[in-house]
Amino acid sequence: MVFSFIVIPLLVAAFLPLIGKFSKKLLPDLLTNAALAFLVFNSILLVKPIFNQGVIVQNLNWLGEKVNLQVALDGFNLFMLFTISLVSLCISLFSIDYLEHYGHKSTFYALFLVMIAGMNGLVLVPDLFSIYLFLEVAAVASYALVAFGLGYDELEASFKYLMLSVVASAFALLSITIIFGMTGSLNFQAVAQGLQDLGARTVLGVCVAFFIMGFGLKAALVPFHAWLPDAHPSAPAPISAMLSGLLIKVSGIYALFRIIYSVIGMTPVLSQLLMALGTVSMVVAALLALGQKDIKRMLAYSSISQVGYIVLGLALGTPLGIAGALFHLFNHAVAKGLLFLNSGSIQHITGTRNLDELGGLGKMVPVTAGTNLVGALSIAGVPPLAGFWSKLIIIMALIQAREFGYALVAILASILTLWYYLLIQRKAFFGRVSEKWLQVKEAPFWMSAANLVLALVCVLVGIFFTPIFKTWISPAAEALARGIQQVLMWGL
Amino acid sequence: MVIQIILLCGLVIFSGLAILLKDLLKAALALAAASLFLGIIFFRLSAPYAGVFEISVVAGLITVLFILTIALTRKGDEVTEARLVKLAFPIFLILFLIIDGLVMKSLLQKIPALPSGPERGTFGEVLWKQRTFDLVAQVGVILAGVLAVLALFRKKEEDKDE
């Protein structure tokens, strides 16, 4: 059932603080992971119906009375739900051991599940105002999770994140308000129809600008990226993985492109503007990542750069570009989740994230070193790992659309990516072991297991690229492309 | 008429309290109460959507954000703001007024008038039957706010124990 993606995490989150009173570890661990495993299973079960029917619309009755609880599931939503559920499950497995020194597991898991419910809700609702509300559900939970460590840095980063995120939400809400004022509706289909009838291009242009500012801030696109390199490294490792792997994509990229493709319509000017923003993010953030000494800060800049690739592909608007971008979205979510979790393992093992202090850890912690290498090479686009295929498709789509300049920049940025990831690998894991690290041991079981699962996904998706692309990515890209066709027909 | 006066007085009193109260938490709650009155006034002026949004966003969601922000601060902390930050609000206000005066009027004129009133139904119908999903999200926001306060205040309790 589609509603379970929102209801189950919320229900478990509501009971967890009570359960935490008499079981501090076992039950919170078990319940959270079971709920997320169920969501992964549920999303896999929904593949077949979506493959056959294209779209599933579900209405909910409440005590026999029909209420307006409607969700519309298409290939794009399902793809996002699967990505969220899978990466969240691995992150929550990692948290079993990682959270031991933080304590208060039940509160952490409850906030974690509310954030997931917010993201799932955002993905499922076909209504502009509900998008804003679920955006806030995920955001409020994430502010608290960033500050969960309660140190000075965490609180400062959370406050900065909160302030900029509120500005982002305000821009999005302003735009939604203007659209509601013009069309008298908030439902995607009705708004799209209303905008078609009105043809108010100037006002619509202002709305699009506000959406780009609002969701651009959420997605941390350059020049709206200032908050991310502070917020993501300060959070506990599982939350950094959630924010970089999922939240910026769902509340930034998904929301922006869903509204553009299903409601407003992509125009050549908008496409060029977003492609330029994506390219600038890709290059500037990659250059900034090169100079970082803190692993998590480097990974945070890398997230901005990789989001640039996704925006470039989606903004191109061709079926191949969209498919490549969505595939890269999945690959980046998995690989960046893995790398942030790995950085948590490194910090857990050594007590530091400073690359200058590390060195030669590969011999002492082979699982962490190996999984880190897989994640790094996947994001950098080295064959046969998953990231290689998605970057290849984006570059092929750019060449097919005769955007040779963008294709060249994408290739060059990929080389920069490989450069800074090899820097991490060389400084942290290769070379001679410093005497300081001779006694270090591999990360605890669940932390290593979660890293291994994510690394395995990077490898297997790369090897079984063709069937996975056909089953998951193509229906998602088709669902978005259908949105484009509808809007293009109106001549907007 | 009497109800209208009571609602307007409530709005003014609670708005005033929101500014005058020195305790930030009480000020935030007073603002929420003011929004509640405003929401009811919107509804009585035949704008149920605006009423529902005012109550759900300002009285519900924004209050959660305020309480969360207050939770992130510590009692007795010195607030040393840079001069730039102190200047930011007046500069922003002046810029907003200039942009508002120059752009918004002409922009608003370009928004075509709606052919008919889009909002129908009683408060209950709008809230329960038309915007039901918003309620689920509200529950999520309030739950997140409560959990956030639980998470962020936990150290203070430990300090007290020590």
Boltz contact constraints between the chains, C-beta under 6 A:
constraints:
  - contact:
      token1: [A, 10]
      token2: [B, 140]
      max_distance: 6.0
  - contact:
      token1: [A, 67]
      token2: [B, 129]
      max_distance: 6.0
  - contact:
      token1: [A, 67]
      token2: [B, 132]
      max_distance: 6.0
  - contact:
      token1: [A, 68]
      token2: [B, 129]
      max_distance: 6.0
  - contact:
      token1: [A, 68]
      token2: [B, 130]
      max_distance: 6.0
  - contact:
      token1: [A, 68]
      token2: [B, 132]
      max_distance: 6.0
  - contact:
      token1: [A, 69]
      token2: [B, 132]
      max_distance: 6.0
  - contact:
      token1: [A, 69]
      token2: [B, 133]
      max_distance: 6.0
  - contact:
      token1: [A, 104]
      token2: [B, 154]
      max_distance: 6.0
  - contact:
      token1: [A, 107]
      token2: [B, 150]
      max_distance: 6.0
  - contact:
      token1: [A, 107]
      token2: [B, 151]
      max_distance: 6.0
  - contact:
      token1: [A, 110]
      token2: [B, 147]
      max_distance: 6.0
  - contact:
      token1: [A, 111]
      token2: [B, 147]
      max_distance: 6.0
  - contact:
      token1: [A, 114]
      token2: [B, 140]
      max_distance: 6.0
  - contact:
      token1: [A, 114]
      token2: [B, 143]
      max_distance: 6.0
  - contact:
      token1: [A, 114]
      token2: [B, 144]
      max_distance: 6.0
  - contact:
      token1: [A, 117]
      token2: [B, 140]
      max_distance: 6.0
  - contact:
      token1: [A, 118]
      token2: [B, 140]
      max_distance: 6.0
  - contact:
      token1: [A, 125]
      token2: [B, 133]
      max_distance: 6.0
  - contact:
      token1: [A, 130]
      token2: [B, 133]
      max_distance: 6.0
  - contact:
      token1: [A, 133]
      token2: [B, 134]
      max_distance: 6.0
  - contact:
      token1: [A, 133]
      token2: [B, 137]
      max_distance: 6.0
  - contact:
      token1: [A, 134]
      token2: [B, 137]
      max_distance: 6.0
  - contact:
      token1: [A, 136]
      token2: [B, 61]
      max_distance: 6.0
  - contact:
      token1: [A, 136]
      token2: [B, 141]
      max_distance: 6.0
  - contact:
      token1: [A, 137]
      token2: [B, 137]
      max_distance: 6.0
  - contact:
      token1: [A, 137]
      token2: [B, 140]
      max_distance: 6.0
  - contact:
      token1: [A, 137]
      token2: [B, 141]
      max_distance: 6.0
  - contact:
      token1: [A, 137]
      token2: [B, 144]
      max_distance: 6.0
  - contact:
      token1: [A, 140]
      token2: [B, 141]
      max_distance: 6.0
  - contact:
      token1: [A, 140]
      token2: [B, 144]
      max_distance: 6.0
  - contact:
      token1: [A, 140]
      token2: [B, 145]
      max_distance: 6.0
  - contact:
      token1: [A, 141]
      token2: [B, 144]
      max_distance: 6.0
  - contact:
      token1: [A, 144]
      token2: [B, 148]
      max_distance: 6.0
  - contact:
      token1: [A, 144]
      token2: [B, 151]
      max_distance: 6.0
  - contact:
      token1: [A, 148]
      token2: [B, 151]
      max_distance: 6.0
  - contact:
      token1: [A, 150]
      token2: [B, 155]
      max_distance: 6.0
  - contact:
      token1: [A, 155]
      token2: [B, 72]
      max_distance: 6.0
  - contact:
      token1: [A, 159]
      token2: [B, 72]
      max_distance: 6.0
  - contact:
      token1: [A, 182]
      token2: [B, 111]
      max_distance: 6.0
  - contact:
      token1: [A, 184]
      token2: [B, 114]
      max_distance: 6.0
  - contact:
      token1: [A, 184]
      token2: [B, 118]
      max_distance: 6.0
  - contact:
      token1: [A, 198]
      token2: [B, 112]
      max_distance: 6.0
  - contact:
      token1: [A, 200]
      token2: [B, 112]
      max_distance: 6.0
  - contact:
      token1: [A, 202]
      token2: [B, 110]
      max_distance: 6.0
  - contact:
      token1: [A, 203]
      token2: [B, 110]
      max_distance: 6.0
  - contact:
      token1: [A, 203]
      token2: [B, 111]
      max_distance: 6.0
